[in-house]
Structure formats: C-alpha cells, structure tokens
Amino acid sequence: MAKKDLVQVRNPKTDRYIKIDRGAGKIIGHKKTPGPYKNVPVAGKHR
C-alpha cells in the first residue's frame, strides 16, 4: 500500500477522524481522542 493512498476525514457526528485506504476503498481505523492523525493528509483540503 502506497502512503499517498491513506487519507483521513472528519466524522461530523462524532467529531473524530477516520483513516481511509483510497486504493481499497476501506476504512482502516478511527481515533478515540480528538484531533487529526499526524502525518496523514486530510482528504478534501487544498494547499
């Protein structure tokens, strides 16, 4: 799995972030603590 296939998005209901593997189209995991994952790009954000 390439590193760029891994992204994170915020769940507005729980206000937590989830990790998604875009290549496989699957949810990898979710955070139990607030705030985004480190070193994982946020999907939909433009630089």
PQR file of N, CA, C, O and H, with PARSE charges and radii, in Angstrom:
ATOM      1  N   MET A   1       0.844  -1.182   0.000 -0.4000 1.5000
ATOM      2  CA  MET A   1       0.000   0.000   0.000 -0.0000 2.0000
ATOM      3  C   MET A   1       0.888   1.244   0.000  0.5500 1.7000
ATOM      4  O   MET A   1       1.779   1.387   0.837 -0.5500 1.4000
ATOM      5  N   ALA A   2       0.634   2.121  -0.936 -0.4000 1.5000
ATOM      6  CA  ALA A   2       1.395   3.360  -1.012 -0.0000 2.0000
ATOM      7  C   ALA A   2       0.903   4.323   0.066  0.5500 1.7000
ATOM      8  O   ALA A   2      -0.267   4.309   0.446 -0.5500 1.4000
ATOM      9  H   ALA A   2      -0.090   2.004  -1.616  0.4000 1.0000
ATOM     10  N   LYS A   3       1.813   5.151   0.543 -0.4000 1.5000
ATOM     11  CA  LYS A   3       1.465   6.075   1.619 -0.0000 2.0000
ATOM     12  C   LYS A   3       0.425   7.101   1.164  0.5500 1.7000
ATOM     13  O   LYS A   3      -0.393   7.545   1.970 -0.5500 1.4000
ATOM     14  H   LYS A   3       2.764   5.162   0.234  0.4000 1.0000
ATOM     15  N   LYS A   4       0.448   7.482  -0.115 -0.4000 1.5000
ATOM     16  CA  LYS A   4      -0.482   8.500  -0.579 -0.0000 2.0000
ATOM     17  C   LYS A   4      -1.913   7.969  -0.729  0.5500 1.7000
ATOM     18  O   LYS A   4      -2.837   8.755  -0.940 -0.5500 1.4000
ATOM     19  H   LYS A   4       1.113   7.121  -0.769  0.4000 1.0000
ATOM     20  N   ASP A   5      -2.111   6.655  -0.625 -0.4000 1.5000
ATOM     21  CA  ASP A   5      -3.454   6.089  -0.687 -0.0000 2.0000
ATOM     22  C   ASP A   5      -4.176   6.201   0.645  0.5500 1.7000
ATOM     23  O   ASP A   5      -5.369   5.909   0.726 -0.5500 1.4000
ATOM     24  H   ASP A   5      -1.360   6.016  -0.454  0.4000 1.0000
ATOM     25  N   LEU A   6      -3.476   6.617   1.688 -0.4000 1.5000
ATOM     26  CA  LEU A   6      -4.060   6.726   3.020 -0.0000 2.0000
ATOM     27  C   LEU A   6      -4.435   8.179   3.286  0.5500 1.7000
ATOM     28  O   LEU A   6      -3.582   9.065   3.226 -0.5500 1.4000
ATOM     29  H   LEU A   6      -2.507   6.855   1.623  0.4000 1.0000
ATOM     30  N   VAL A   7      -5.710   8.424   3.579 -0.4000 1.5000
ATOM     31  CA  VAL A   7      -6.176   9.783   3.890 -0.0000 2.0000
ATOM     32  C   VAL A   7      -7.052   9.721   5.130  0.5500 1.7000
ATOM     33  O   VAL A   7      -7.442   8.644   5.581 -0.5500 1.4000
ATOM     34  H   VAL A   7      -6.403   7.704   3.627  0.4000 1.0000
ATOM     35  N   GLN A   8      -7.353  10.890   5.674 -0.4000 1.5000
ATOM     36  CA  GLN A   8      -8.250  10.960   6.824 -0.0000 2.0000
ATOM     37  C   GLN A   8      -9.341  11.977   6.563  0.5500 1.7000
ATOM     38  O   GLN A   8      -9.130  12.968   5.864 -0.5500 1.4000
ATOM     39  H   GLN A   8      -7.036  11.765   5.308  0.4000 1.0000
ATOM     40  N   VAL A   9     -10.510  11.722   7.131 -0.4000 1.5000
ATOM     41  CA  VAL A   9     -11.633  12.655   7.060 -0.0000 2.0000
ATOM     42  C   VAL A   9     -12.264  12.745   8.438  0.5500 1.7000
ATOM     43  O   VAL A   9     -12.160  11.823   9.247 -0.5500 1.4000
ATOM     44  H   VAL A   9     -10.682  10.917   7.699  0.4000 1.0000
ATOM     45  N   ARG A  10     -12.925  13.880   8.697 -0.4000 1.5000
ATOM     46  CA  ARG A  10     -13.570  14.084   9.992 -0.0000 2.0000
ATOM     47  C   ARG A  10     -15.013  13.627   9.919  0.5500 1.7000
ATOM     48  O   ARG A  10     -15.730  13.957   8.974 -0.5500 1.4000
ATOM     49  H   ARG A  10     -13.009  14.629   8.040  0.4000 1.0000
ATOM     50  N   ASN A  11     -15.438  12.871  10.913 -0.4000 1.5000
ATOM     51  CA  ASN A  11     -16.826  12.453  11.033 -0.0000 2.0000
ATOM     52  C   ASN A  11     -17.571  13.555  11.773  0.5500 1.7000
ATOM     53  O   ASN A  11     -17.303  13.779  12.953 -0.5500 1.4000
ATOM     54  H   ASN A  11     -14.856  12.603  11.681  0.4000 1.0000
ATOM     55  N   PRO A  12     -18.502  14.253  11.116 -0.5600 1.5000
ATOM     56  CA  PRO A  12     -19.154  15.388  11.781  0.2800 2.0000
ATOM     57  C   PRO A  12     -20.056  14.984  12.946  0.5500 1.7000
ATOM     58  O   PRO A  12     -20.282  15.787  13.851 -0.5500 1.4000
ATOM     59  N   LYS A  13     -20.570  13.766  12.940 -0.4000 1.5000
ATOM     60  CA  LYS A  13     -21.443  13.332  14.045 -0.0000 2.0000
ATOM     61  C   LYS A  13     -20.660  13.119  15.328  0.5500 1.7000
ATOM     62  O   LYS A  13     -21.074  13.573  16.395 -0.5500 1.4000
ATOM     63  H   LYS A  13     -20.386  13.114  12.205  0.4000 1.0000
ATOM     64  N   THR A  14     -19.522  12.426  15.230 -0.4000 1.5000
ATOM     65  CA  THR A  14     -18.726  12.132  16.423 -0.0000 2.0000
ATOM     66  C   THR A  14     -17.615  13.143  16.646  0.5500 1.7000
ATOM     67  O   THR A  14     -17.018  13.180  17.721 -0.5500 1.4000
ATOM     68  H   THR A  14     -19.185  12.057  14.363  0.4000 1.0000
ATOM     69  N   ASP A  15     -17.328  13.976  15.629 -0.4000 1.5000
ATOM     70  CA  ASP A  15     -16.247  14.971  15.658 -0.0000 2.0000
ATOM     71  C   ASP A  15     -14.891  14.301  15.857  0.5500 1.7000
ATOM     72  O   ASP A  15     -14.004  14.870  16.493 -0.5500 1.4000
ATOM     73  H   ASP A  15     -17.814  13.947  14.755  0.4000 1.0000
ATOM     74  N   ARG A  16     -14.728  13.095  15.317 -0.4000 1.5000
ATOM     75  CA  ARG A  16     -13.459  12.362  15.348 -0.0000 2.0000
ATOM     76  C   ARG A  16     -13.006  12.098  13.911  0.5500 1.7000
ATOM     77  O   ARG A  16     -13.792  12.214  12.971 -0.5500 1.4000
ATOM     78  H   ARG A  16     -15.448  12.632  14.801  0.4000 1.0000
ATOM     79  N   TYR A  17     -11.743  11.747  13.758 -0.4000 1.5000
ATOM     80  CA  TYR A  17     -11.188  11.474  12.439 -0.0000 2.0000
ATOM     81  C   TYR A  17     -11.129   9.973  12.180  0.5500 1.7000
ATOM     82  O   TYR A  17     -10.907   9.178  13.093 -0.5500 1.4000
ATOM     83  H   TYR A  17     -11.104  11.653  14.522  0.4000 1.0000
ATOM     84  N   ILE A  18     -11.332   9.597  10.907 -0.4000 1.5000
ATOM     85  CA  ILE A  18     -11.200   8.205  10.494 -0.0000 2.0000
ATOM     86  C   ILE A  18     -10.173   8.125   9.380  0.5500 1.7000
ATOM     87  O   ILE A  18     -10.050   9.045   8.572 -0.5500 1.4000
ATOM     88  H   ILE A  18     -11.512  10.243  10.165  0.4000 1.0000
ATOM     89  N   LYS A  19      -9.424   7.007   9.336 -0.4000 1.5000
ATOM     90  CA  LYS A  19      -8.440   6.778   8.279 -0.0000 2.0000
ATOM     91  C   LYS A  19      -9.072   5.921   7.204  0.5500 1.7000
ATOM     92  O   LYS A  19      -9.749   4.937   7.504 -0.5500 1.4000
ATOM     93  H   LYS A  19      -9.524   6.259   9.992  0.4000 1.0000
ATOM     94  N   ILE A  20      -8.850   6.298   5.927 -0.4000 1.5000
ATOM     95  CA  ILE A  20      -9.413   5.577   4.793 -0.0000 2.0000
ATOM     96  C   ILE A  20      -8.304   5.200   3.830  0.5500 1.7000
ATOM     97  O   ILE A  20      -7.453   6.027   3.501 -0.5500 1.4000
ATOM     98  H   ILE A  20      -8.301   7.098   5.683  0.4000 1.0000
ATOM     99  N   ASP A  21      -8.309   3.948   3.375 -0.4000 1.5000
ATOM    100  CA  ASP A  21      -7.413   3.488   2.320 -0.0000 2.0000
ATOM    101  C   ASP A  21      -8.139   3.705   1.002  0.5500 1.7000
ATOM    102  O   ASP A  21      -9.073   2.972   0.678 -0.5500 1.4000
ATOM    103  H   ASP A  21      -9.000   3.276   3.642  0.4000 1.0000
ATOM    104  N   ARG A  22      -7.711   4.717   0.232 -0.4000 1.5000
ATOM    105  CA  ARG A  22      -8.398   5.035  -1.019 -0.0000 2.0000
ATOM    106  C   ARG A  22      -8.225   3.952  -2.066  0.5500 1.7000
ATOM    107  O   ARG A  22      -9.115   3.743  -2.890 -0.5500 1.4000
ATOM    108  H   ARG A  22      -6.952   5.312   0.495  0.4000 1.0000
ATOM    109  N   GLY A  23      -7.087   3.255  -2.049 -0.4000 1.5000
ATOM    110  CA  GLY A  23      -6.851   2.196  -3.031 -0.0000 2.0000
ATOM    111  C   GLY A  23      -7.841   1.059  -2.891  0.5500 1.7000
ATOM    112  O   GLY A  23      -8.380   0.575  -3.887 -0.5500 1.4000
ATOM    113  H   GLY A  23      -6.364   3.425  -1.380  0.4000 1.0000
ATOM    114  N   ALA A  24      -8.088   0.624  -1.656 -0.4000 1.5000
ATOM    115  CA  ALA A  24      -9.012  -0.480  -1.400 -0.0000 2.0000
ATOM    116  C   ALA A  24     -10.429   0.024  -1.137  0.5500 1.7000
ATOM    117  O   ALA A  24     -11.384  -0.749  -1.213 -0.5500 1.4000
ATOM    118  H   ALA A  24      -7.651   1.017  -0.847  0.4000 1.0000
ATOM    119  N   GLY A  25     -10.573   1.321  -0.826 -0.4000 1.5000
ATOM    120  CA  GLY A  25     -11.887   1.869  -0.530 -0.0000 2.0000
ATOM    121  C   GLY A  25     -12.430   1.410   0.807  0.5500 1.7000
ATOM    122  O   GLY A  25     -13.640   1.241   0.963 -0.5500 1.4000
ATOM    123  H   GLY A  25      -9.797   1.949  -0.764  0.4000 1.0000
ATOM    124  N   LYS A  26     -11.541   1.205   1.779 -0.4000 1.5000
ATOM    125  CA  LYS A  26     -11.966   0.693   3.083 -0.0000 2.0000
ATOM    126  C   LYS A  26     -11.548   1.639   4.197  0.5500 1.7000
ATOM    127  O   LYS A  26     -10.569   2.375   4.075 -0.5500 1.4000
ATOM    128  H   LYS A  26     -10.559   1.343   1.652  0.4000 1.0000
ATOM    129  N   ILE A  27     -12.309   1.605   5.285 -0.4000 1.5000
ATOM    130  CA  ILE A  27     -11.962   2.356   6.488 -0.0000 2.0000
ATOM    131  C   ILE A  27     -10.935   1.531   7.260  0.5500 1.7000
ATOM    132  O   ILE A  27     -11.165   0.360   7.564 -0.5500 1.4000
ATOM    133  H   ILE A  27     -13.105   1.007   5.384  0.4000 1.0000
ATOM    134  N   ILE A  28      -9.803   2.156   7.572 -0.4000 1.5000
ATOM    135  CA  ILE A  28      -8.719   1.468   8.282 -0.0000 2.0000
ATOM    136  C   ILE A  28      -8.952   1.527   9.791  0.5500 1.7000
ATOM    137  O   ILE A  28      -8.809   0.519  10.483 -0.5500 1.4000
ATOM    138  H   ILE A  28      -9.617   3.107   7.325  0.4000 1.0000
ATOM    139  N   GLY A  29      -9.311   2.705  10.300 -0.4000 1.5000
ATOM    140  CA  GLY A  29      -9.492   2.843  11.736 -0.0000 2.0000
ATOM    141  C   GLY A  29     -10.041   4.206  12.078  0.5500 1.7000
ATOM    142  O   GLY A  29     -10.178   5.068  11.209 -0.5500 1.4000
ATOM    143  H   GLY A  29      -9.427   3.524   9.739  0.4000 1.0000
ATOM    144  N   HIS A  30     -10.358   4.403  13.357 -0.4000 1.5000
ATOM    145  CA  HIS A  30     -10.856   5.691  13.823 -0.0000 2.0000
ATOM    146  C   HIS A  30     -10.157   6.066  15.116  0.5500 1.7000
ATOM    147  O   HIS A  30      -9.677   5.211  15.861 -0.5500 1.4000
ATOM    148  H   HIS A  30     -10.246   3.703  14.062  0.4000 1.0000
ATOM    149  N   LYS A  31     -10.112   7.386  15.365 -0.4000 1.5000
ATOM    150  CA  LYS A  31      -9.445   7.895  16.563 -0.0000 2.0000
ATOM    151  C   LYS A  31     -10.414   7.951  17.724  0.5500 1.7000
ATOM    152  O   LYS A  31     -11.585   8.296  17.563 -0.5500 1.4000
ATOM    153  H   LYS A  31     -10.501   8.081  14.760  0.4000 1.0000
ATOM    154  N   LYS A  32      -9.912   7.608  18.885 -0.4000 1.5000
ATOM    155  CA  LYS A  32     -10.726   7.709  20.089 -0.0000 2.0000
ATOM    156  C   LYS A  32     -10.525   9.058  20.767  0.5500 1.7000
ATOM    157  O   LYS A  32     -11.350   9.484  21.576 -0.5500 1.4000
ATOM    158  H   LYS A  32      -8.961   7.328  19.015  0.4000 1.0000
ATOM    159  N   THR A  33      -9.411   9.735  20.428 -0.4000 1.5000
ATOM    160  CA  THR A  33      -9.127  11.043  21.008 -0.0000 2.0000
ATOM    161  C   THR A  33      -9.393  12.123  19.964  0.5500 1.7000
ATOM    162  O   THR A  33      -9.327  11.846  18.766 -0.5500 1.4000
ATOM    163  H   THR A  33      -8.741   9.390  19.771  0.4000 1.0000
ATOM    164  N   PRO A  34      -9.692  13.344  20.394 -0.5600 1.5000
ATOM    165  CA  PRO A  34      -9.948  14.413  19.428  0.2800 2.0000
ATOM    166  C   PRO A  34      -8.691  14.819  18.670  0.5500 1.7000
ATOM    167  O   PRO A  34      -7.570  14.581  19.120 -0.5500 1.4000
ATOM    168  N   GLY A  35      -8.899  15.435  17.514 -0.4000 1.5000
ATOM    169  CA  GLY A  35      -7.794  15.926  16.707 -0.0000 2.0000
ATOM    170  C   GLY A  35      -7.441  14.972  15.590  0.5500 1.7000
ATOM    171  O   GLY A  35      -7.775  13.789  15.651 -0.5500 1.4000
ATOM    172  H   GLY A  35      -9.810  15.629  17.149  0.4000 1.0000
ATOM    173  N   PRO A  36      -6.761  15.482  14.556 -0.5600 1.5000
ATOM    174  CA  PRO A  36      -6.412  14.650  13.406  0.2800 2.0000
ATOM    175  C   PRO A  36      -5.203  13.754  13.666  0.5500 1.7000
ATOM    176  O   PRO A  36      -4.449  13.966  14.616 -0.5500 1.4000
ATOM    177  N   TYR A  37      -5.031  12.743  12.800 -0.4000 1.5000
ATOM    178  CA  TYR A  37      -3.837  11.900  12.833 -0.0000 2.0000
ATOM    179  C   TYR A  37      -2.642  12.724  12.388  0.5500 1.7000
ATOM    180  O   TYR A  37      -2.792  13.653  11.595 -0.5500 1.4000
ATOM    181  H   TYR A  37      -5.643  12.571  12.028  0.4000 1.0000
ATOM    182  N   LYS A  38      -1.462  12.398  12.888 -0.4000 1.5000
ATOM    183  CA  LYS A  38      -0.239  13.068  12.449 -0.0000 2.0000
ATOM    184  C   LYS A  38       0.258  12.408  11.171  0.5500 1.7000
ATOM    185  O   LYS A  38       0.158  11.191  11.015 -0.5500 1.4000
ATOM    186  H   LYS A  38      -1.340  11.644  13.532  0.4000 1.0000
ATOM    187  N   ASN A  39       0.788  13.206  10.264 -0.4000 1.5000
ATOM    188  CA  ASN A  39       1.416  12.752   9.018 -0.0000 2.0000
ATOM    189  C   ASN A  39       0.478  11.975   8.107  0.5500 1.7000
ATOM    190  O   ASN A  39       0.935  11.155   7.311 -0.5500 1.4000
ATOM    191  H   ASN A  39       0.869  14.195  10.390  0.4000 1.0000
ATOM    192  N   VAL A  40      -0.837  12.219   8.210 -0.4000 1.5000
ATOM    193  CA  VAL A  40      -1.809  11.625   7.288 -0.0000 2.0000
ATOM    194  C   VAL A  40      -2.576  12.789   6.664  0.5500 1.7000
ATOM    195  O   VAL A  40      -3.154  13.596   7.392 -0.5500 1.4000
ATOM    196  H   VAL A  40      -1.209  12.886   8.856  0.4000 1.0000
ATOM    197  N   PRO A  41      -2.596  12.896   5.321 -0.5600 1.5000
ATOM    198  CA  PRO A  41      -3.279  14.037   4.694  0.2800 2.0000
ATOM    199  C   PRO A  41      -4.787  13.990   4.907  0.5500 1.7000
ATOM    200  O   PRO A  41      -5.392  12.919   4.949 -0.5500 1.4000
ATOM    201  N   VAL A  42      -5.383  15.180   5.041 -0.4000 1.5000
ATOM    202  CA  VAL A  42      -6.830  15.282   5.201 -0.0000 2.0000
ATOM    203  C   VAL A  42      -7.445  15.370   3.805  0.5500 1.7000
ATOM    204  O   VAL A  42      -7.084  16.245   3.017 -0.5500 1.4000
ATOM    205  H   VAL A  42      -4.891  16.050   5.007  0.4000 1.0000
ATOM    206  N   ALA A  43      -8.365  14.470   3.506 -0.4000 1.5000
ATOM    207  CA  ALA A  43      -8.996  14.443   2.197 -0.0000 2.0000
ATOM    208  C   ALA A  43      -9.885  15.676   2.027  0.5500 1.7000
ATOM    209  O   ALA A  43     -10.613  16.053   2.945 -0.5500 1.4000
ATOM    210  H   ALA A  43      -8.657  13.760   4.146  0.4000 1.0000
ATOM    211  N   GLY A  44      -9.821  16.301   0.853 -0.4000 1.5000
ATOM    212  CA  GLY A  44     -10.656  17.450   0.560 -0.0000 2.0000
ATOM    213  C   GLY A  44     -10.015  18.786   0.866  0.5500 1.7000
ATOM    214  O   GLY A  44     -10.525  19.823   0.443 -0.5500 1.4000
ATOM    215  H   GLY A  44      -9.229  15.995   0.107  0.4000 1.0000
ATOM    216  N   LYS A  45      -8.912  18.789   1.588 -0.4000 1.5000
ATOM    217  CA  LYS A  45      -8.217  20.046   1.876 -0.0000 2.0000
ATOM    218  C   LYS A  45      -7.238  20.354   0.756  0.5500 1.7000
ATOM    219  O   LYS A  45      -6.520  19.473   0.284 -0.5500 1.4000
ATOM    220  H   LYS A  45      -8.497  17.947   1.932  0.4000 1.0000
ATOM    221  N   HIS A  46      -7.218  21.607   0.339 -0.4000 1.5000
ATOM    222  CA  HIS A  46      -6.287  22.044  -0.699 -0.0000 2.0000
ATOM    223  C   HIS A  46      -5.216  22.901  -0.066  0.5500 1.7000
ATOM    224  O   HIS A  46      -5.481  23.647   0.877 -0.5500 1.4000
ATOM    225  H   HIS A  46      -7.802  22.323   0.723  0.4000 1.0000
ATOM    226  N   ARG A  47      -4.010  22.795  -0.583 -0.4000 1.5000
ATOM    227  CA  ARG A  47      -2.898  23.579  -0.029 -0.0000 2.0000
ATOM    228  C   ARG A  47      -2.752  24.889  -0.746  0.5500 1.7000
ATOM    229  O   ARG A  47      -1.868  25.679  -0.415 -0.5500 1.4000
ATOM    230  H   ARG A  47      -3.795  22.189  -1.349  0.4000 1.0000
TER
END
